[in-house]
Amino acid sequence: MESKKSKIYKNPTVKIVIFQIRYSNLFMIENKIGDYQTKIIEKFPESSFTVKREMIFADVGPEFKMEEIKPKETIGGRKIWKFRSNNRYELNVLTNSLDISSKKHKSYYGNGESEGFRDIIKFAVDNFLDLIPIKTIKRIGLRYVDDSPIPPLDTTTFKEWYNTALPLNRFKIDEVGSMNFEVRNVKSNGYEFNYKEQFFPEKAEGSSDFKNRYTLDFDGYATNISAESYLEVLDKLHDLIHNEWENNTIKQPVKDWMEKDKEET
C-alpha cells in the first residue's frame, strides 16, 4: 500500500488485494458480456463461466428422501463470468457486481515501467462502463489483507513492530493460542472502513507443524457514488487504507523487514 511518491518495498506483506463495485441487478449484462470480453481480452485472455446454485433449506421430517428434492426447488443461480490475466489478476463479473483481485500485488500506482493495480482497475471498469450505462455505484470497496511478519514472540518486541489493537496489556502474546480484534464502519473524511487483526496458529502446508500467523485486514468503502467519479473515490479509499497501514499500524522494524529480499526474511 503506497501513495504516488511512497516507497515500493522489495518484500511487501500483502497477501491479497480486492476491488469491488456493486450496482443494481442488470439482466442486460448477459447480452453484453461477449462484447466486454472482446474489449478486455488483451489483458484478460483467459475466461470461464460458472453458475453458483442457491438451495432452499426446508424443515423436513424423518421420512424425508433426498430424491424428493426437485430442480424447481432451487432458487435459480448466480451467473459469474470469470477472466484471468496471466495468473496475476482475476476479474469476476456478475449481474450486480464486478470485482478484481490479486494475490501477487506489487503496487497500486505502478512504477512507470509496469502497471499498478489502479491501471488494471481503470482498464476493466472503463471498458465495462462504456457498455453498461450505470449512473450510480451502490458500493465501491478496496480491501487489503496482509500476512504480516512476526518478530520473536514476546509482547515487548511485538509492540515495537506494531501499534496493535490486540489486548496485549492484559494477555501476553506468547501465552495465548489466538487473538482477534475487529472494528467496523469507522467513519473517516466522508468514507468508511473496517479493520481487523488476527493472531492464530495455522498448519504449515505439507507439514503437521503449526506456524503462527498475524494478519491485518483493511476494508475501505463508499456508498451511492456517481459512476463518473469512481476513480477519484477509489484513490481516496486507497490513501485512507495506506495511512492506516503505514502510519497507524506498522512500525520501522516491519518496514526494514520489507526492504529485505525474500531469501533474507
VEXLODREN-124823 format. One record per residue (C-alpha): residue number from 0; residue in one letter; x, y, z. Coordinates in steps of 0.001 Angstrom, whole numbers, plus 500000, padded with zeros to 6 digits. Example, Ala and Ser with C-alpha at 12.3 -4.5 7.8 and 13.67 -1.06 7.14 Angstrom:
REM VEXLODREN-124823
  pos  code       u       v       w
    0     A  512300  495500  507800
    1     S  513670  498940  507140
END
This chain:
REM VEXLODREN-124823
  pos  code       u       v       w
    0     M  500000  500000  500000
    1     E  501602  503228  498890
    2     S  500988  506796  497823
    3     K  502190  508099  494467
    4     K  505522  509134  495987
    5     S  505934  506424  498596
    6     K  508343  503552  498568
    7     I  507623  500267  496807
    8     Y  509046  497597  499085
    9     K  511025  494600  497859
   10     N  509081  492173  500014
   11     P  505549  493569  500533
   12     T  503322  491911  503109
   13     V  500117  491999  501047
   14     K  498535  488566  500762
   15     I  495556  489612  498636
   16     V  494045  492874  497429
   17     I  490438  493112  496249
   18     F  488480  495811  494432
   19     Q  484713  495675  494011
   20     I  481828  497757  492743
   21     R  478184  496870  493308
   22     Y  475274  498155  491253
   23     S  471606  497435  490694
   24     N  470887  493985  489268
   25     L  471083  494298  485463
   26     F  469838  491458  483271
   27     M  471287  493149  480182
   28     I  474816  492210  481285
   29     E  474381  488661  479988
   30     N  473775  490020  476468
   31     K  476755  492383  476692
   32     I  479329  490029  478205
   33     G  480647  488876  474813
   34     D  481347  492461  473785
   35     Y  483026  493073  477123
   36     Q  485223  490013  476697
   37     T  486376  491353  473333
   38     K  487279  494712  474887
   39     I  489393  493250  477718
   40     I  490867  490140  476077
   41     E  494234  491864  475603
   42     K  494813  491983  479369
   43     F  492456  489164  480430
   44     P  492973  486393  477856
   45     E  491637  483506  479960
   46     S  487910  483209  480598
   47     S  485344  480845  482114
   48     F  481714  480787  483190
   49     T  480106  479314  486287
   50     V  476687  479241  487899
   51     K  476567  479244  491686
   52     R  473396  477495  492780
   53     E  471420  478552  495812
   54     M  469254  475983  497565
   55     I  466154  476271  499744
   56     F  466716  474650  503133
   57     A  463486  473175  504445
   58     D  462411  471724  507772
   59     V  461823  468080  506845
   60     G  460608  465107  508807
   61     P  462165  461674  509379
   62     E  460510  460264  506265
   63     F  462324  462727  504005
   64     K  464205  461319  500996
   65     M  466866  463171  499006
   66     E  465329  462118  495683
   67     E  462215  464091  496593
   68     I  464087  467352  496002
   69     K  463091  468649  492580
   70     P  465032  471067  490352
   71     K  462254  473658  490643
   72     E  463056  473962  494335
   73     T  466371  475681  493618
   74     I  466452  479461  493534
   75     G  467964  479817  490091
   76     G  471660  480633  490346
   77     R  474177  483432  490239
   78     K  475959  483617  486914
   79     I  479635  484501  487194
   80     W  481835  485387  484238
   81     K  485499  484969  485155
   82     F  488503  486472  483390
   83     R  492171  485975  484254
   84     S  495274  487970  483474
   85     N  498282  485652  483266
   86     N  497697  484291  486803
   87     R  498150  487722  488383
   88     Y  494682  489300  488300
   89     E  491244  487722  488418
   90     L  488152  489598  487264
   91     N  484622  488437  488110
   92     V  481504  489955  486570
   93     L  478031  489293  487983
   94     T  474704  490904  487152
   95     N  475040  493106  490255
   96     S  478803  493421  490873
   97     L  482296  493470  489405
   98     D  485424  492581  491357
   99     I  489132  492288  490666
  100     S  491609  490529  492946
  101     S  495324  489839  493003
  102     K  497432  487521  495139
  103     K  500625  488853  493556
  104     H  500164  492525  494342
  105     K  503181  494766  493784
  106     S  501865  498322  493854
  107     Y  498715  500388  493457
  108     Y  500101  503156  491238
  109     G  502804  501215  489403
  110     N  506369  502399  488933
  111     G  506364  503780  485386
  112     E  507721  500556  483935
  113     S  504928  498201  484972
  114     E  501220  498668  485544
  115     G  499819  499002  489022
  116     F  496554  497658  490386
  117     R  494922  501032  489703
  118     D  495756  500745  485983
  119     I  494126  497325  485784
  120     I  491030  498553  487617
  121     K  490716  501567  485317
  122     F  491069  499403  482206
  123     A  488450  496887  483353
  124     V  485915  499361  484757
  125     D  486175  501977  481991
  126     N  485502  499308  479369
  127     F  482619  497974  481451
  128     L  481005  501405  481828
  129     D  481360  502001  478081
  130     L  478967  499088  477546
  131     I  476768  499194  480644
  132     P  475007  502525  481348
  133     I  475452  502600  485125
  134     K  474837  506009  486674
  135     T  475167  505147  490360
  136     I  477514  502693  492042
  137     K  475792  501381  495156
  138     R  479063  500442  496848
  139     I  482735  500705  495940
  140     G  485314  498951  498077
  141     L  489046  498346  498290
  142     R  490404  495713  500656
  143     Y  493949  494744  501608
  144     V  494789  491644  503633
  145     D  498396  491496  504850
  146     D  500189  488378  506035
  147     S  502455  490281  508377
  148     P  505847  489173  509729
  149     I  506013  488076  513361
  150     P  509051  489054  515470
  151     P  510416  486884  518307
  152     L  507284  486057  520221
  153     D  507213  488297  523252
  154     T  504854  491178  523976
  155     T  507517  493898  524259
  156     T  509064  493094  520865
  157     F  505662  492735  519203
  158     K  504718  496247  520343
  159     E  507973  497549  518885
  160     W  506885  496182  515494
  161     Y  503180  497064  515555
  162     N  500819  499603  517004
  163     T  498473  496724  517678
  164     A  494893  496861  518926
  165     L  495181  493363  520394
  166     P  494794  493416  524218
  167     L  498475  492697  524963
  168     N  498411  494714  528178
  169     R  496182  492012  529581
  170     F  497210  488874  527658
  171     K  500835  488117  526713
  172     I  501147  487138  523089
  173     D  503376  484155  523847
  174     E  500770  482757  526258
  175     V  497672  482728  524027
  176     G  496531  480343  521327
  177     S  494855  483031  519215
  178     M  493559  486605  519419
  179     N  491220  488668  517256
  180     F  490228  492307  517099
  181     E  487689  493873  514754
  182     V  486103  497298  514382
  183     R  483523  498075  511687
  184     N  482062  501106  509930
  185     V  484713  503573  511106
  186     K  483987  506982  509568
  187     S  486903  508940  508122
  188     N  486705  512041  505895
  189     G  483395  511036  504353
  190     Y  484338  507400  503830
  191     E  484212  504292  505983
  192     F  486431  501323  506692
  193     N  486539  498051  508576
  194     Y  489695  496958  510389
  195     K  490650  493528  511659
  196     E  493685  491953  513325
  197     Q  494095  488201  513749
  198     F  496836  486245  515509
  199     F  496434  482482  515171
  200     P  498318  479231  514578
  201     E  497963  477580  511174
  202     K  499218  474222  509994
  203     A  502105  474679  507588
  204     E  501469  473413  504061
  205     G  502699  469838  503636
  206     S  503544  469542  507331
  207     S  501931  468606  510619
  208     D  503632  471552  512333
  209     F  501787  474764  513144
  210     K  503071  478238  512344
  211     N  501863  481433  513984
  212     R  500293  483957  511620
  213     Y  499363  487590  512082
  214     T  497040  489187  509522
  215     L  495978  492797  509089
  216     D  492742  493375  507170
  217     F  491792  496858  505875
  218     D  488490  497271  504027
  219     G  487641  500800  502830
  220     Y  484384  501645  501091
  221     A  481905  504303  499989
  222     T  478232  504026  499052
  223     N  475948  505576  496445
  224     I  478522  507408  494355
  225     S  478373  508659  490785
  226     A  479883  506146  488364
  227     E  481802  509005  486744
  228     S  483688  509670  489983
  229     Y  484621  506056  490826
  230     L  488366  506506  490195
  231     E  488620  509627  492336
  232     V  486797  507849  495173
  233     L  488967  504762  494736
  234     D  492157  506832  495118
  235     K  490826  508351  498333
  236     L  489956  504916  499693
  237     H  493458  503744  498867
  238     D  495010  506747  500610
  239     L  492830  506087  503654
  240     I  493957  502453  503847
  241     H  497584  503328  503201
  242     N  497579  505849  506032
  243     E  496005  503374  508442
  244     W  498560  500732  507494
  245     E  501817  502660  507226
  246     N  501280  505488  509717
  247     N  498927  503983  512294
  248     T  499713  500258  512402
  249     I  503172  499122  511307
  250     K  506437  500455  512757
  251     Q  510006  500767  511479
  252     P  511087  497119  512067
  253     V  508323  495979  509712
  254     K  509452  498471  507071
  255     D  513029  497224  507470
  256     W  511782  493634  507069
  257     M  510004  494545  503821
  258     E  513201  496106  502488
  259     K  514936  492741  502566
  260     D  514903  490250  499726
  261     K  512628  487265  500358
  262     E  515522  484894  500920
  263     E  516723  487136  503765
  264     T  513399  487116  505662
END
